[in-house]
Amino acid sequence: MTHHRVSPANRGNARKMRKAMTDAELKLWNEVRADRLMGMAFRRQMPIAGYIVDFACPKKKLIIELDGSQHASPDVSASDAARTATLEAIGWTILRFWNDDVIRDIDNVCQHIVIAAGPADAPALPREELVI
């Protein structure tokens, strides 16, 4: 895996975000931490390409983003699309879930993550191949 330089400010912000998780982030973290989800190793609030992503499985190059209601606004939605394009351009697959979906139906969210991750010895499926 290629390592990218992380600015001290970004590293510090990621550290602060790990200490102040939302209810949805905490619920998903409890499902994916310590290789609990199909043996995949996830990191939380991981800096990648100038962004801090909610959860990432570096081995699968899979990013999980949890979105609150503010992500429905046109400005934030456009920013999310640009962020997704940047991360996909460097080989990551991004899955987005609403916070409410995580809180209400964590099993289905985890099932989607497993499907997107694909077989244990293969990289995550590209976004265009996901049928969920």
C-alpha positions in Angstrom: 0.0 0.0 0.0 1.3 3.5 -0.9 1.6 5.8 2.1 0.8 9.5 1.6 2.2 12.3 3.8 -0.4 13.5 6.3 -0.2 17.0 7.6 0.2 17.5 11.3 -3.1 19.4 11.3 -5.0 16.6 9.6 -3.4 14.0 11.9 -4.5 16.1 14.9 -8.0 16.5 13.6 -8.3 12.7 13.0 -7.2 12.1 16.5 -9.8 14.5 17.9 -12.6 12.9 15.7 -11.7 9.5 17.0 -12.3 10.7 20.6 -15.7 12.3 19.7 -17.5 9.7 17.7 -21.2 10.0 16.8 -23.7 7.4 18.0 -23.8 5.9 14.5 -20.0 5.8 14.2 -19.7 4.1 17.6 -22.3 1.5 16.6 -20.5 0.7 13.3 -17.1 0.7 15.0 -18.3 -1.9 17.5 -19.2 -4.1 14.5 -16.0 -3.7 12.5 -13.2 -3.1 15.0 -10.7 -5.8 15.9 -11.4 -7.7 12.6 -14.9 -8.6 13.7 -16.5 -8.2 10.3 -15.2 -11.1 8.2 -11.7 -10.6 9.4 -11.3 -7.2 7.7 -9.1 -4.7 9.5 -10.8 -1.3 9.6 -9.3 2.0 10.9 -11.5 4.9 12.0 -11.0 8.5 11.1 -8.2 7.7 8.8 -6.5 10.5 6.8 -6.4 9.7 3.0 -5.4 12.1 0.2 -6.1 15.2 2.3 -9.4 14.0 3.7 -10.3 12.2 6.9 -12.6 9.3 6.1 -14.9 7.8 8.7 -13.7 4.1 8.3 -11.2 2.5 6.0 -10.1 -1.0 5.3 -6.7 -0.4 3.7 -6.2 -4.1 2.5 -9.5 -3.9 0.5 -9.1 -0.1 -0.3 -12.7 0.2 1.0 -14.0 3.4 2.7 -17.2 3.6 4.7 -18.7 7.1 5.2 -21.6 7.8 7.5 -23.7 10.8 6.6 -26.0 12.9 8.8 -28.8 15.0 7.4 -26.5 17.9 6.5 -25.2 15.7 3.7 -28.6 16.1 1.9 -27.9 19.8 1.2 -26.7 20.6 -2.3 -23.5 22.2 -1.2 -22.4 19.3 1.0 -23.6 16.8 -1.6 -21.4 18.5 -4.2 -18.5 18.4 -1.8 -19.1 14.7 -1.1 -19.2 14.0 -4.8 -15.8 15.7 -5.4 -14.3 13.9 -2.4 -15.6 10.6 -3.7 -14.2 11.2 -7.2 -10.7 12.0 -5.7 -10.7 8.9 -3.5 -11.9 6.7 -6.3 -9.3 8.1 -8.7 -6.6 6.7 -6.3 -8.2 3.3 -6.2 -10.6 3.4 -3.2 -14.2 2.1 -3.2 -16.5 4.3 -1.2 -19.7 3.2 0.5 -22.0 5.8 2.1 -24.7 5.1 4.6 -27.1 7.4 6.4 -26.5 7.6 10.2 -30.2 6.5 10.7 -29.6 3.3 8.6 -26.7 2.4 10.9 -28.7 3.1 14.1 -31.8 1.2 12.9 -30.4 -1.6 10.7 -26.8 -2.3 11.5 -27.1 -5.9 10.2 -28.1 -4.8 6.7 -25.3 -2.2 6.7 -22.8 -4.8 7.6 -24.2 -7.1 4.9 -23.7 -4.4 2.3 -20.1 -3.9 3.5 -19.3 -7.6 3.2 -20.8 -7.8 -0.3 -18.8 -4.7 -1.4 -15.6 -6.2 0.1 -15.9 -9.3 -2.0 -14.0 -12.5 -1.3 -11.4 -12.5 1.4 -8.4 -12.7 -1.0 -9.7 -10.1 -3.5 -9.9 -6.3 -3.5 -13.2 -4.6 -2.9 -15.6 -4.5 -5.9 -15.5 -1.2 -7.9 -18.5 1.0 -7.3 -20.0 0.3 -10.8 -20.0 -3.5 -10.1 -21.9 -3.2 -6.8 -25.5 -4.5 -6.9 -26.9 -3.8 -3.5 
